[in-house]
Structures are given as C-alpha cells and as structure tokens.
C-alpha cells in the first residue's frame, strides 16, 4: 500500500482550505488603518395619512382609563392627517414622530385621566431587503435602523452577494432616487443611506448568476 508523503498531505489541506473560503469570510468595511467617521444624523420618520398606528393606553386608575381603550388598539390615520380615538376624538398626528404623536394623545387624555401613559407604534414604517441575504423580506423600521442593522436582521449576506455595489431605492418627494453604496470599505459610514428611511428598498445583487432549474 502506498503512503502519502507529509508534503502531499499539507498541499491537499491547503487546497481544501482555499476551496472552502467564501466571500462571507471576507471582512466588511475593510480599512488599513483606524479611522474615525462623523456619522450622518438619523432622521425619525414622520407619520403620514393612511398609516396604521398601534396605540396602547394605560394609567394607574384602571377604571378611569377603561372607556378610552374599549374599541381596540389599532387605528388608521385619515386623509386629513387626524387619528380618531374613542372619547378623545380627532387628534392631528400627520407630520409628527411616534413620540410626538404619543405626547399629543397623552395631553388630550390627561383631561379625563390622571398621569396617562401612551405607547404608539407606526406599523406602516417598513423597509424591504431583497436579493442575496439569508432572509429577504419586509422589516419594521424603528426610530434608528442602520443598513448594517438590517443586514443582521435579514441573516447576513449569502456567499454569492456583491459587497461593492448595494442598491438602495429611496422615495424623496415624488421621485425615487437610486443610491449605490459599498460594504467593502468604510464609505458607507458617510453615506446618507447609513440610516434607513421609510419605504427604503435594499437590493443585494449576486456576484454571479445562478442556473435556473
């Protein structure tokens, strides 16, 4: 029986290790030095007409708060920018952030309830990620979600993902603007797409096409 030399075994191991290397193992945001970046300020998405709001009301006096929350917790913003709440009536919320809208509702609620607490979440704040990630789909946009955050939520990049050209489609006024960012260097940290906005669509293209079966 022939024996394989130690040199051949070492060479075989090297080939196997090289073959197993994937783009996933390559460093993101590669840089040869330690560099500081001034990050762009996050922008809180304002509430818009037709948004779906999740509103939870509470107070220490459960008897006093009960009539205000009998009709549920989900409400839609009307075309005029108001949300119509039980007993409280119409509250203008369009153009406000979630916290500002919660404060406005709490101020109205305080006329009949002592120390009310309002928790408000805009269920219509959504970003979408497609293409070469572990779990493409739609994700809720909280007050400060970055592109790296979204990649983490979506399960990270696939081995076939392009890191040097990520496409972001962003609504700006009545137009859709195309942004191209790179994950292969640190330029993302100074990009306006570092912080994600309402209705952003992030697309990770493949490095090479896959056969159709």
C-alpha positions in Angstrom: 0.0 0.0 0.0 1.4 3.4 -1.0 1.8 6.1 1.7 1.1 9.7 1.0 4.0 12.0 1.9 3.6 14.7 4.5 4.2 17.3 1.8 1.3 16.0 -0.3 -0.9 15.9 2.8 0.0 19.6 3.6 -0.7 20.6 0.0 -4.0 18.8 0.0 -5.0 20.6 3.2 -4.1 23.9 1.7 -6.2 23.3 -1.4 -9.2 22.3 0.7 -8.9 25.3 2.9 -8.7 27.6 -0.1 -11.7 26.0 -1.7 -13.8 26.4 1.4 -13.1 30.1 1.6 -16.2 32.2 0.7 -17.0 35.9 0.3 -18.8 35.6 3.7 -15.4 35.1 5.3 -14.0 38.3 3.8 -14.0 41.3 6.1 -16.6 44.0 5.5 -15.8 47.7 5.8 -12.1 46.8 5.3 -9.6 49.6 6.1 -5.9 49.5 6.6 -5.9 52.0 9.5 -8.1 53.1 12.4 -10.2 56.0 11.0 -13.0 58.0 12.7 -16.1 58.9 10.7 -18.7 61.5 11.5 -22.0 59.6 11.1 -24.9 61.4 9.4 -27.7 62.2 11.9 -30.6 59.7 12.0 -33.9 61.1 10.8 -37.1 60.0 12.5 -39.8 59.1 10.0 -43.0 61.3 10.4 -46.4 59.7 10.5 -48.4 60.1 7.2 -52.0 59.9 6.2 -53.3 56.3 5.9 -50.7 54.9 8.3 -51.7 52.2 10.6 -51.0 53.0 14.3 -50.8 50.7 17.3 -51.8 52.7 20.3 -51.9 51.4 23.8 -53.3 53.5 26.7 -52.6 52.9 30.3 -52.9 54.6 33.7 -52.7 53.8 37.4 -56.5 54.2 37.6 -57.7 51.3 35.5 -61.4 52.3 35.9 -60.8 55.7 34.5 -58.8 54.5 31.5 -61.1 51.6 30.5 -63.6 53.6 28.4 -60.8 55.1 26.4 -59.4 51.8 25.2 -62.6 49.7 24.7 -62.5 50.0 20.9 -59.2 48.3 20.4 -55.6 49.4 19.8 -55.3 49.7 16.0 -56.2 52.9 14.3 -55.7 54.4 10.8 -54.6 58.0 10.1 -57.3 59.6 8.0 -56.6 61.5 4.7 -56.7 64.8 6.7 -53.9 63.6 9.0 -56.0 63.0 12.0 -56.5 59.8 14.0 -59.9 59.3 15.5 -59.8 57.9 19.0 -62.6 56.8 21.4 -63.9 59.7 23.6 -60.8 61.7 22.8 -61.9 62.5 19.3 -59.7 63.5 16.3 -56.0 64.1 17.1 -53.8 65.6 14.3 -50.7 63.3 14.0 -49.5 63.6 10.4 -46.0 65.0 10.3 -45.3 64.0 13.9 -42.8 61.4 15.0 -44.1 58.4 17.1 -43.1 60.1 20.3 -44.6 63.5 19.4 -47.9 61.8 18.5 -47.9 59.8 21.7 -47.3 63.0 23.7 -50.2 64.8 21.8 -52.6 62.0 22.6 -51.4 61.9 26.2 -52.1 65.6 26.6 -55.7 65.2 25.3 -56.2 62.1 27.5 -54.9 64.0 30.6 -58.2 66.0 30.7 -60.0 62.9 31.9 -57.3 60.6 33.3 -54.6 61.3 35.8 -51.0 60.6 34.6 -51.9 58.6 31.4 -49.2 56.7 29.5 -49.4 56.3 25.7 -47.4 53.9 23.7 -47.6 54.4 19.9 -46.0 52.5 17.1 -46.4 53.3 13.4 -47.0 49.9 11.8 -46.5 51.4 8.4 -42.8 52.2 8.8 -41.4 49.4 6.7 -38.1 48.8 4.9 -37.6 46.0 2.3 -34.4 44.0 1.6 -34.2 41.7 -1.4 -31.6 39.5 -3.1 -28.5 37.8 -1.7 -29.3 37.8 2.1 -30.3 35.0 4.4 -33.9 36.1 4.8 -35.2 38.6 2.3 -38.4 40.4 3.2 -40.1 43.4 4.9 -38.9 44.6 8.2 -40.3 47.2 10.7 -38.4 50.4 10.8 -37.8 51.6 14.3 -36.6 55.0 15.2 -32.9 54.3 14.3 -32.2 51.4 12.0 -28.9 51.3 10.0 -28.1 49.4 6.9 -25.8 47.1 8.9 -28.7 46.6 11.4 -31.0 45.5 8.6 -28.4 43.1 7.1 -28.1 41.5 10.6 -31.9 41.1 10.8 -32.0 39.6 7.4 -29.5 36.9 8.3 -26.4 38.5 6.7 -25.0 38.2 3.2 -25.0 35.0 1.2 -21.7 33.8 -0.2 -22.8 35.0 -3.6 -23.6 38.6 -2.6 -21.8 41.5 -4.1 -20.4 43.7 -1.4 -19.1 46.5 -3.6 -22.4 47.7 -5.1 -25.5 47.6 -2.9 -28.5 49.4 -4.4 -30.9 51.4 -2.3 -34.2 52.8 -3.7 -35.4 55.7 -1.7 -38.5 57.9 -2.1 -37.7 61.6 -2.0 -40.7 63.7 -2.6 -42.4 62.5 -5.7 -39.3 60.7 -7.1 -37.4 57.5 -6.4 -33.7 58.1 -6.1 -31.1 55.3 -6.7 -28.2 55.1 -4.3 -25.2 52.8 -4.7 -23.1 52.0 -1.6 -20.3 49.7 -0.9 -19.8 47.3 2.0 -16.3 46.6 1.0 -14.9 49.8 2.5 -15.8 52.4 5.1 -17.5 54.8 2.7 -21.0 53.7 3.9 -20.4 55.5 7.2 -20.6 58.9 5.5 -23.4 57.9 3.2 -27.0 59.2 3.5 -28.1 55.6 3.4 -26.3 54.6 6.5 -29.5 55.3 8.4 -32.5 53.8 6.7 -35.8 55.6 6.0 -39.4 54.7 5.5 -40.1 52.6 2.4 -36.4 52.1 1.5 -35.7 49.1 -0.7 -32.3 47.5 -0.3 -31.1 45.1 -3.1 -28.1 42.8 -2.8 -27.1 41.7 -6.3 -25.4 38.3 -7.0 -21.7 38.1 -7.8 -22.5 35.6 -10.5 -25.8 34.3 -11.9 -27.3 31.1 -10.7 -28.6 28.3 -13.0 -32.4 28.1 -13.3 -33.6 24.5 -12.6 
